[in-house]
Amino acid sequence: MDTKPLSPPLLAATKLQGCTNFKLRQLTRRISQHYDAELAQAGLKTTQYSLLSHVLKLGPIRPGDLAQSMKMDASTLTRNLKPLLAAGWVELAAGVDGRSRLISVTEAGREKRQDAQRHWKAAQTSLNRLLGTTRMLALHALIDETQALLVQAASGDRDE
């Protein structure tokens, strides 16, 4: 079902309508629902899988560094960590000094992440099949380019 994207002349003739933020939020909710349905079979939500994967890759890591790496604020990180801590998939231990903490994945967390990764791959594969490789490549390129432009614009704002 690899439908063609809008051609440049048709795209140029199309008038922008609607709120970009609203459209992006709708799209991300729809895609999150797709992944959540598959990851639920492993007992995780998409946010939990992502957090577990980041801690596994970067950990042991300070909570502030993890939040920064994942582009989320500290309170969101704390809220999303709670179920992982309660399940024993991650642990919060003392850091290099008495005031700091480090988050790391437990052995149970490694096993949970490995199980969930199979479901994540199934969700990714089915989404690629549903939307088509051409559209997915274009979407990824557009997202990466847009992010780079926004970062560049934000850094330009700070330079003034």
GROMACS elastic network, one bead per residue, 0.5 to 0.9 nm:
[ bonds ]
;  ai    aj funct       b0    kb
    1   129     6  0.74430   500
    1   130     6  0.63169   500
    1   131     6  0.67295   500
    1   132     6  0.63361   500
    2   129     6  0.81397   500
    2   130     6  0.77231   500
    2   131     6  0.62224   500
    2   133     6  0.73366   500
    2   134     6  0.72189   500
    2   135     6  0.74020   500
    3   131     6  0.78677   500
    3   132     6  0.74633   500
    3   134     6  0.88137   500
    3   135     6  0.80249   500
    4     7     6  0.81282   500
    4   134     6  0.82609   500
    4   135     6  0.77807   500
    5   134     6  0.86412   500
    5   135     6  0.70026   500
    5   138     6  0.89675   500
    6     9     6  0.82879   500
    6    10     6  0.62326   500
    6    11     6  0.57751   500
    7    10     6  0.53755   500
    7    11     6  0.59249   500
    7    12     6  0.85474   500
    8    12     6  0.59547   500
    8    13     6  0.85432   500
    9    12     6  0.50864   500
    9    13     6  0.62201   500
    9    14     6  0.86947   500
   10    13     6  0.51033   500
   10    14     6  0.62454   500
   11    14     6  0.51729   500
   11    15     6  0.83619   500
   12    15     6  0.77444   500
   14    17     6  0.88615   500
   16    19     6  0.89969   500
   17    20     6  0.84647   500
   18    21     6  0.88798   500
   18    22     6  0.78167   500
   18    23     6  0.75743   500
   19    22     6  0.52849   500
   19    23     6  0.63047   500
   19    24     6  0.86995   500
   20    23     6  0.51218   500
   20    24     6  0.61025   500
   20    25     6  0.85368   500
   21    24     6  0.51946   500
   21    25     6  0.61222   500
   21    26     6  0.86030   500
   22    25     6  0.51203   500
   22    26     6  0.61607   500
   22    27     6  0.86469   500
   23    26     6  0.51131   500
   23    27     6  0.62405   500
   23    28     6  0.86718   500
   24    27     6  0.50473   500
   24    28     6  0.60691   500
   24    29     6  0.84731   500
   25    28     6  0.51196   500
   25    29     6  0.60010   500
   25    30     6  0.85017   500
   26    29     6  0.52032   500
   26    30     6  0.61994   500
   26    31     6  0.86931   500
   27    30     6  0.51270   500
   27    31     6  0.61767   500
   27    32     6  0.84524   500
   28    31     6  0.51031   500
   28    32     6  0.58617   500
   28    33     6  0.84332   500
   29    32     6  0.50157   500
   29    33     6  0.60880   500
   29    34     6  0.86658   500
   30    33     6  0.51567   500
   30    34     6  0.64522   500
   30    35     6  0.89824   500
   31    34     6  0.50190   500
   31    35     6  0.64517   500
   31    36     6  0.85201   500
   31   127     6  0.84146   500
   32    35     6  0.51588   500
   32    36     6  0.58066   500
   32    37     6  0.84401   500
   32    45     6  0.89144   500
   32    46     6  0.67881   500
   32    47     6  0.89331   500
   33    37     6  0.60071   500
   33    38     6  0.87210   500
   33    46     6  0.86428   500
   34    37     6  0.54762   500
   34    38     6  0.68288   500
   34    39     6  0.89226   500
   34   123     6  0.68289   500
   34   127     6  0.78997   500
   35    38     6  0.53172   500
   35    39     6  0.60403   500
   35    40     6  0.84228   500
   35    45     6  0.80532   500
   35    46     6  0.63013   500
   35   119     6  0.83514   500
   35   120     6  0.67098   500
   35   122     6  0.88181   500
   35   123     6  0.54487   500
   35   124     6  0.76203   500
   35   127     6  0.88164   500
   36    39     6  0.50112   500
   36    40     6  0.57435   500
   36    41     6  0.87953   500
   36    44     6  0.75980   500
   36    45     6  0.53228   500
   36    46     6  0.54124   500
   36    47     6  0.87861   500
   36   120     6  0.88720   500
   36   123     6  0.86647   500
   37    40     6  0.53732   500
   37    41     6  0.73418   500
   37    45     6  0.83471   500
   37   123     6  0.84078   500
   38    41     6  0.58075   500
   38    42     6  0.78135   500
   38    45     6  0.89827   500
   38   116     6  0.88342   500
   38   119     6  0.56216   500
   38   120     6  0.68324   500
   38   122     6  0.73362   500
   38   123     6  0.59533   500
   39    42     6  0.53083   500
   39    43     6  0.65717   500
   39    44     6  0.54795   500
   39    45     6  0.60101   500
   39    46     6  0.66746   500
   39    49     6  0.79280   500
   39   116     6  0.61136   500
   39   117     6  0.83581   500
   39   118     6  0.87921   500
   39   119     6  0.54672   500
   39   120     6  0.61948   500
   39   123     6  0.79920   500
   40    44     6  0.51898   500
   40    45     6  0.61577   500
   40    46     6  0.85574   500
   40   116     6  0.86804   500
   40   119     6  0.85753   500
   41    44     6  0.75282   500
   41   116     6  0.80284   500
   41   119     6  0.73722   500
   42    45     6  0.87332   500
   42   112     6  0.74878   500
   42   113     6  0.87497   500
   42   115     6  0.64345   500
   42   116     6  0.52200   500
   42   117     6  0.88553   500
   42   118     6  0.89215   500
   42   119     6  0.70981   500
   43   112     6  0.85885   500
   43   116     6  0.79723   500
   44    47     6  0.81102   500
   44    48     6  0.59536   500
   44    49     6  0.62518   500
   44   112     6  0.87342   500
   44   116     6  0.73176   500
   45    48     6  0.51899   500
   45    49     6  0.62492   500
   45    50     6  0.86417   500
   46    49     6  0.51119   500
   46    50     6  0.61261   500
   46    51     6  0.85521   500
   46   120     6  0.85269   500
   47    50     6  0.51283   500
   47    51     6  0.60972   500
   47    52     6  0.85410   500
   47    80     6  0.73948   500
   48    51     6  0.50603   500
   48    52     6  0.59919   500
   48    53     6  0.84322   500
   48    80     6  0.68336   500
   48    81     6  0.77994   500
   48    83     6  0.83337   500
   48    84     6  0.72900   500
   49    52     6  0.51175   500
   49    53     6  0.60420   500
   49    54     6  0.85903   500
   49   112     6  0.89852   500
   49   113     6  0.68110   500
   49   116     6  0.70917   500
   49   117     6  0.81085   500
   49   120     6  0.84795   500
   50    53     6  0.50880   500
   50    54     6  0.61624   500
   50    55     6  0.86649   500
   50    70     6  0.89927   500
   51    54     6  0.51426   500
   51    55     6  0.61889   500
   51    56     6  0.84975   500
   51    66     6  0.88361   500
   51    70     6  0.82102   500
   51    77     6  0.85729   500
   51    80     6  0.78906   500
   51    81     6  0.77510   500
   51    84     6  0.89018   500
   52    55     6  0.52708   500
   52    56     6  0.60877   500
   52    57     6  0.86112   500
   52    81     6  0.89191   500
   52    84     6  0.79199   500
   52    89     6  0.78894   500
   52    90     6  0.76128   500
   52   105     6  0.72203   500
   52   109     6  0.73295   500
   52   110     6  0.83597   500
   52   112     6  0.88566   500
   52   113     6  0.66612   500
   53    56     6  0.50823   500
   53    57     6  0.61373   500
   53    58     6  0.85401   500
   53   110     6  0.89470   500
   53   113     6  0.69053   500
   54    57     6  0.50728   500
   54    58     6  0.58409   500
   54    59     6  0.76057   500
   54    66     6  0.77414   500
   54    69     6  0.85443   500
   54    70     6  0.79004   500
   55    58     6  0.51679   500
   55    60     6  0.69561   500
   55    61     6  0.70830   500
   55    66     6  0.74970   500
   55    90     6  0.81409   500
   55   103     6  0.70044   500
   55   104     6  0.60479   500
   55   105     6  0.63268   500
   56    59     6  0.55877   500
   56    60     6  0.79349   500
   56   104     6  0.69341   500
   56   105     6  0.57374   500
   56   109     6  0.85764   500
   56   110     6  0.74986   500
   56   113     6  0.87014   500
   57    60     6  0.88244   500
   58    61     6  0.62775   500
   58    66     6  0.79227   500
   58   104     6  0.85977   500
   59    62     6  0.81046   500
   59    66     6  0.85657   500
   59   102     6  0.77701   500
   59   103     6  0.63948   500
   59   104     6  0.51517   500
   59   105     6  0.72555   500
   60   102     6  0.55557   500
   60   103     6  0.52393   500
   60   105     6  0.76822   500
   61    64     6  0.83799   500
   61    65     6  0.66291   500
   61    66     6  0.63873   500
   61    95     6  0.88550   500
   61   101     6  0.80728   500
   61   103     6  0.52662   500
   61   104     6  0.67529   500
   62    65     6  0.53114   500
   62    66     6  0.62693   500
   62    67     6  0.87196   500
   62    95     6  0.77306   500
   62   100     6  0.72784   500
   62   101     6  0.57935   500
   62   103     6  0.61253   500
   63    66     6  0.50556   500
   63    67     6  0.61166   500
   63    68     6  0.85727   500
   63    74     6  0.75066   500
   63    77     6  0.77091   500
   63    78     6  0.82198   500
   63   100     6  0.89673   500
   63   101     6  0.71397   500
   63   102     6  0.66760   500
   63   103     6  0.65952   500
   64    67     6  0.51291   500
   64    68     6  0.61767   500
   64    69     6  0.85825   500
   64    73     6  0.84876   500
   64    74     6  0.65381   500
   64    77     6  0.87862   500
   65    68     6  0.50745   500
   65    69     6  0.60652   500
   65    70     6  0.85960   500
   66    69     6  0.50218   500
   66    70     6  0.61477   500
   66    71     6  0.84659   500
   66    72     6  0.86034   500
   66    74     6  0.89044   500
   66    77     6  0.81784   500
   66   103     6  0.86370   500
   67    70     6  0.51964   500
   67    71     6  0.59751   500
   67    72     6  0.51150   500
   67    73     6  0.59260   500
   67    74     6  0.58686   500
   67    76     6  0.83277   500
   67    77     6  0.60711   500
   68    72     6  0.62503   500
   68    73     6  0.73691   500
   68    74     6  0.83673   500
   69    72     6  0.78958   500
   70    73     6  0.87865   500
   70    77     6  0.89208   500
   72    75     6  0.83829   500
   72    76     6  0.64741   500
   72    77     6  0.66993   500
   73    76     6  0.54862   500
   73    77     6  0.64118   500
   73    78     6  0.88316   500
   74    77     6  0.50539   500
   74    78     6  0.61398   500
   74    79     6  0.86438   500
   75    78     6  0.50501   500
   75    79     6  0.61752   500
   75    80     6  0.85970   500
   76    79     6  0.51376   500
   76    80     6  0.61274   500
   76    81     6  0.85180   500
   77    80     6  0.51249   500
   77    81     6  0.59669   500
   77    82     6  0.87190   500
   78    81     6  0.51508   500
   78    82     6  0.64077   500
   79    82     6  0.55948   500
   79    83     6  0.80731   500
   80    83     6  0.67001   500
   80    84     6  0.75554   500
   81    84     6  0.52686   500
   81    85     6  0.60860   500
   81    86     6  0.85812   500
   81    90     6  0.80704   500
   82    85     6  0.51665   500
   82    86     6  0.60687   500
   82    87     6  0.85994   500
   83    87     6  0.60590   500
   83    88     6  0.85410   500
   83    89     6  0.87497   500
   84    87     6  0.51822   500
   84    88     6  0.62393   500
   84    89     6  0.52861   500
   84    90     6  0.57702   500
   84    91     6  0.82857   500
   84   109     6  0.82169   500
   85    88     6  0.50821   500
   85    89     6  0.60433   500
   85    90     6  0.51891   500
   85    91     6  0.58403   500
   85    92     6  0.77292   500
   86    89     6  0.77758   500
   86    90     6  0.84348   500
   87    90     6  0.79150   500
   87   108     6  0.88233   500
   87   109     6  0.86027   500
   88    91     6  0.67653   500
   88   105     6  0.87067   500
   88   106     6  0.69804   500
   88   107     6  0.89748   500
   88   108     6  0.68514   500
   88   109     6  0.70129   500
   89   104     6  0.87083   500
   89   105     6  0.59633   500
   89   106     6  0.53257   500
   89   107     6  0.73405   500
   89   108     6  0.54128   500
   89   110     6  0.73908   500
   89   111     6  0.86993   500
   89   112     6  0.73993   500
   89   113     6  0.87712   500
   90   103     6  0.67109   500
   90   104     6  0.55103   500
   90   106     6  0.52664   500
   90   107     6  0.86915   500
   90   108     6  0.82925   500
   90   109     6  0.60965   500
   91   102     6  0.80916   500
   91   103     6  0.56613   500
   91   104     6  0.55215   500
   91   105     6  0.63537   500
   91   106     6  0.66120   500
   92    95     6  0.89857   500
   92   101     6  0.63465   500
   92   102     6  0.55844   500
   92   104     6  0.66904   500
   93   100     6  0.87151   500
   93   101     6  0.55557   500
   93   102     6  0.53084   500
   93   103     6  0.65234   500
   93   104     6  0.79623   500
   94    97     6  0.73375   500
   94    98     6  0.67852   500
   94    99     6  0.77717   500
   94   100     6  0.62366   500
   94   102     6  0.61017   500
   94   103     6  0.89399   500
   95    98     6  0.68889   500
   95    99     6  0.74089   500
   95   102     6  0.52476   500
   95   103     6  0.89490   500
   96    99     6  0.83153   500
   96   100     6  0.65988   500
   96   101     6  0.78826   500
   96   102     6  0.86018   500
   97   100     6  0.57083   500
   97   101     6  0.83023   500
   98   101     6  0.81831   500
  105   108     6  0.79431   500
  105   109     6  0.54848   500
  105   110     6  0.64953   500
  106   110     6  0.63035   500
  106   111     6  0.87357   500
  107   110     6  0.50185   500
  107   111     6  0.63733   500
  107   112     6  0.86294   500
  108   111     6  0.51390   500
  108   112     6  0.61265   500
  108   113     6  0.85690   500
  109   113     6  0.59749   500
  109   114     6  0.84453   500
  110   113     6  0.51424   500
  110   114     6  0.61273   500
  110   115     6  0.86806   500
  111   114     6  0.50841   500
  111   115     6  0.62572   500
  111   116     6  0.85611   500
  112   115     6  0.51985   500
  112   116     6  0.60652   500
  112   117     6  0.84922   500
  113   117     6  0.58870   500
  113   118     6  0.88629   500
  114   117     6  0.51146   500
  114   118     6  0.69457   500
  115   118     6  0.57380   500
  115   119     6  0.71808   500
  116   119     6  0.51446   500
  116   120     6  0.61529   500
  116   121     6  0.86572   500
  117   121     6  0.60948   500
  117   122     6  0.85312   500
  118   121     6  0.51987   500
  118   122     6  0.63216   500
  118   123     6  0.87969   500
  119   123     6  0.62440   500
  119   124     6  0.85898   500
  120   123     6  0.50795   500
  120   124     6  0.61223   500
  120   125     6  0.85587   500
  121   125     6  0.59792   500
  121   126     6  0.84710   500
  122   125     6  0.51435   500
  122   126     6  0.60925   500
  122   127     6  0.85077   500
  123   126     6  0.52386   500
  123   127     6  0.60754   500
  123   128     6  0.85520   500
  124   127     6  0.51783   500
  124   128     6  0.61327   500
  124   129     6  0.85949   500
  125   128     6  0.51098   500
  125   129     6  0.61517   500
  125   130     6  0.85424   500
  126   130     6  0.59650   500
  126   131     6  0.85494   500
  127   131     6  0.60037   500
  127   132     6  0.79037   500
  127   136     6  0.86901   500
  128   131     6  0.53937   500
  128   132     6  0.52869   500
  128   133     6  0.58091   500
  128   135     6  0.85156   500
  128   136     6  0.64853   500
  129   132     6  0.51516   500
  129   133     6  0.70872   500
  130   133     6  0.89166   500
  131   134     6  0.82533   500
  131   135     6  0.62519   500
  131   136     6  0.66603   500
  132   135     6  0.55110   500
  132   136     6  0.62340   500
  132   137     6  0.87012   500
  133   136     6  0.50416   500
  133   137     6  0.60216   500
  133   138     6  0.84766   500
  134   137     6  0.52841   500
  134   138     6  0.62079   500
  134   139     6  0.85751   500
  135   138     6  0.50604   500
  135   139     6  0.59724   500
  135   140     6  0.85674   500
  136   140     6  0.60830   500
  136   141     6  0.84994   500
  137   140     6  0.51987   500
  137   141     6  0.61439   500
  137   142     6  0.85553   500
  138   141     6  0.51062   500
  138   142     6  0.60515   500
  138   143     6  0.85469   500
  139   142     6  0.50819   500
  139   143     6  0.60738   500
  139   144     6  0.85597   500
  140   143     6  0.51073   500
  140   144     6  0.60919   500
  140   145     6  0.84958   500
  141   144     6  0.51788   500
  141   145     6  0.60212   500
  141   146     6  0.84332   500
  142   145     6  0.51501   500
  142   146     6  0.59462   500
  142   147     6  0.84585   500
  143   146     6  0.51435   500
  143   147     6  0.60472   500
  143   148     6  0.85655   500
  144   147     6  0.51801   500
  144   148     6  0.61850   500
  144   149     6  0.86743   500
  145   148     6  0.51547   500
  145   149     6  0.62272   500
  145   150     6  0.86777   500
  146   149     6  0.51141   500
  146   150     6  0.61722   500
  146   151     6  0.86017   500
  147   150     6  0.51258   500
  147   151     6  0.61143   500
  147   152     6  0.84852   500
  148   151     6  0.51369   500
  148   152     6  0.60406   500
  148   153     6  0.85145   500
  149   152     6  0.50257   500
  149   153     6  0.60527   500
  149   154     6  0.85394   500
  150   154     6  0.60458   500
  150   155     6  0.85458   500
  151   154     6  0.50494   500
  151   155     6  0.61112   500
  151   156     6  0.84734   500
  152   155     6  0.52055   500
  152   156     6  0.61192   500
  152   157     6  0.86716   500
  153   156     6  0.50004   500
  153   157     6  0.62534   500
  153   158     6  0.88857   500
  154   157     6  0.50463   500
  154   158     6  0.65507   500
  154   159     6  0.89015   500
  155   158     6  0.51741   500
  155   159     6  0.64257   500
  156   159     6  0.51487   500
  156   160     6  0.68484   500
  157   160     6  0.57124   500
